[in-house]
């Protein structure tokens, strides 16, 4: 049986990710708002990014969006009855890892972009891009934390 609050946590996680996914989709279709001028694919190659990620970027597929969609799938699996058929560790381990890593990363990214800090070669990116990303990662991390805690507290019924 799922907690009545777990679906709300899933909805909050999805709501936090929605602007991020929309922004990345806009970029995949050629939008440039918020991005630095220039060829991102060429810059990725020059910086030694793995060829698989360069190929994905060239074809409008952002690996972080795939990760975000994977996070949504994990949230849903943690709260739905079909997810209870999976071994607990297959959901709890990545869920806890996501909560522990994404929450502080998202908060730090949001705060840093809000006060004007940048990391590495972030020159040319608009601050709102960091804020959208920070909100997405912190929201997903917090939702994962709640859903993992809820799932871990439920007893597995075996027949």
C-alpha positions in Angstrom: 0.0 0.0 0.0 1.4 3.4 -0.9 1.3 6.4 1.3 -1.2 9.0 0.2 1.7 11.6 0.3 3.9 9.6 -2.0 2.0 10.6 -5.2 2.2 14.2 -4.1 6.0 13.8 -3.8 6.1 12.4 -7.3 4.0 15.3 -8.6 6.4 17.8 -6.9 9.4 16.1 -8.4 7.9 16.1 -11.9 6.8 19.8 -11.4 10.4 20.7 -10.4 11.8 18.9 -13.5 9.2 20.3 -16.0 10.9 23.7 -16.6 14.2 21.9 -17.1 12.9 19.4 -19.6 11.0 22.2 -21.4 14.2 24.3 -21.6 16.3 21.4 -22.9 13.5 20.5 -25.4 13.5 24.1 -26.6 17.3 23.9 -27.2 17.0 20.5 -28.9 14.7 22.2 -31.5 17.2 24.9 -32.1 16.4 27.5 -29.5 19.3 29.6 -28.2 17.9 31.6 -25.3 20.2 31.3 -22.3 23.0 29.5 -24.1 26.3 31.0 -25.1 27.0 31.8 -28.7 28.9 29.3 -30.7 28.9 25.7 -31.5 28.4 23.6 -28.4 29.2 20.3 -30.2 32.6 21.7 -31.3 33.3 22.9 -27.8 32.3 19.5 -26.3 34.8 17.8 -28.7 37.5 20.3 -27.8 37.0 19.6 -24.1 37.3 15.9 -24.6 33.7 14.9 -23.9 33.0 11.3 -24.8 32.0 10.8 -28.4 28.6 9.2 -27.4 27.6 12.4 -25.6 28.8 14.5 -28.5 26.7 12.3 -30.9 23.7 12.7 -28.6 24.1 16.5 -28.5 24.5 16.7 -32.2 21.2 14.9 -32.6 19.3 17.0 -30.1 19.4 14.5 -27.2 20.6 15.8 -23.9 21.9 13.1 -21.6 20.8 15.0 -18.5 17.2 14.9 -19.8 17.5 11.2 -20.1 18.7 11.1 -16.5 15.8 13.3 -15.4 13.4 11.0 -17.2 15.1 8.0 -15.5 14.6 9.9 -12.2 10.9 10.3 -12.9 10.6 6.5 -13.6 12.4 5.8 -10.3 10.0 8.1 -8.4 7.0 6.3 -10.0 8.5 2.8 -9.3 9.0 3.8 -5.7 5.3 4.6 -5.2 3.4 2.2 -7.5 2.4 -1.4 -6.8 4.3 -2.7 -9.8 7.5 -1.2 -8.3 6.9 -3.4 -5.2 7.5 -6.5 -7.3 11.1 -5.4 -7.9 13.7 -6.3 -5.3 13.8 -3.5 -2.7 17.5 -2.7 -3.2 17.0 -2.1 -7.0 14.9 1.0 -6.1 16.3 2.0 -2.7 20.0 2.1 -3.7 19.7 4.4 -6.7 16.9 6.4 -4.9 19.1 7.1 -1.9 22.1 7.9 -4.1 20.0 10.3 -6.1 18.6 12.0 -3.0 22.1 12.4 -1.4 23.8 13.6 -4.6 21.1 15.7 -6.3 19.7 17.6 -3.4 22.8 19.5 -2.3 24.0 19.8 -6.0 20.7 21.4 -7.0 20.6 23.7 -4.0 24.3 24.8 -4.5 23.7 25.3 -8.3 20.6 27.4 -7.6 22.3 29.6 -5.0 25.5 30.0 -7.0 23.7 31.0 -10.1 21.4 33.4 -8.2 24.4 35.3 -6.6 26.4 35.3 -9.8 29.0 32.5 -9.3 29.9 30.3 -12.2 31.8 27.0 -12.4 34.5 26.2 -14.9 33.9 27.5 -18.4 30.3 28.6 -17.7 30.9 31.9 -19.4 28.0 33.0 -21.6 25.3 31.0 -19.9 22.4 33.0 -18.5 21.9 32.8 -14.7 18.4 31.6 -15.1 19.7 28.4 -16.7 21.5 27.5 -13.5 18.4 28.4 -11.5 16.2 26.2 -13.6 18.7 23.3 -13.4 19.2 23.8 -9.6 15.5 23.7 -9.0 15.1 20.6 -11.1 17.9 18.7 -9.4 17.0 19.8 -5.8 13.4 19.0 -6.5 14.1 15.6 -7.8 16.5 14.9 -5.0 14.0 15.9 -2.3 11.2 13.9 -4.0 13.5 10.9 -4.1 14.4 11.3 -0.5 10.7 11.3 0.5 9.7 8.4 -1.8 12.7 6.3 -0.7 11.8 6.8 3.0 8.2 6.0 2.3 9.1 2.8 0.3 11.7 1.7 2.9 9.1 1.9 5.7 6.6 -0.3 3.9 6.9 -4.0 4.6 7.3 -6.3 1.6 4.5 -8.8 1.5 5.5 -12.2 0.2 3.1 -14.9 -0.8 
